[in-house]
Amino acid sequence: MTDLAPTPDHPGLHAKKSSSDEPATASAVCHCGASATATGDAQVVSLVAGWETNHASAHNRAAPR
């Protein structure tokens, strides 16, 4: 299986939770240079929300006319 962790050459968001007894983990790297990691369910939820708001589609939104 290929490593799914994002890198500067392959930006993105990767979150996982191996089992219900383990904490969730996540890592994110944006093409703008921002990066973050999180451990724990609540922290991963926050990282994903921040990524969606500030990096994912936020960089692709059309400028207002």
N, C-alpha and C positions, 0 to 999 in steps of 0.2 A: 504494500500500500504506500502511496506517495505521502510525504509529509505535507500536511495541510496548513501548517503555520504560515501566516503571511510574512513577506519580506519586502524590502524596498523595491526589488525587481518584480515582485508579484504581490502588490498590495491587496488588502482585504481584511475581513473579519473572520475569526475562527473561534467558536465557542464549543465546549464539550462538557458532558457530565457522564462519566463512565458508569456510575450506578447511583441509586438513591442514597447510599451511605457515604458517598464521596462528594466533596464540594465541587461545584462547577468551576471551570477555568476558561479564560478567554484571552486572546491577543488580537491586536489590530495594528495595521500599518497602512497609512494613507499615502497616496502619491504626492501629497503636499508636504510630506516629511513628518507628520504627527504619528506617534505610536503610543500604545498603552497596553498594559496587561492587567488582569484581574483574577482574583481567587476568592471563591465564595459566591453563593447564589445571588445575594443582593448586589454585590459588587459587579458581577457579570451582567446582571440586568441593567445596572447603571451604565456600564461600558457600552452595551449594545444600544441603549437609548441615546447616549451621547454620540455614538458613531452614526446612527441614523439621522440625527439632527444636524450634526456638524460636518460630516465627511462623506458618507455614502452618496446619496442622491443630491445632497446640498451642493456639491461641486458641479453637478450637471444641470442645475436649474437654470432656466433661461433668465437673462436679465430683464427687469421690467422695462417696458417701452414708455 
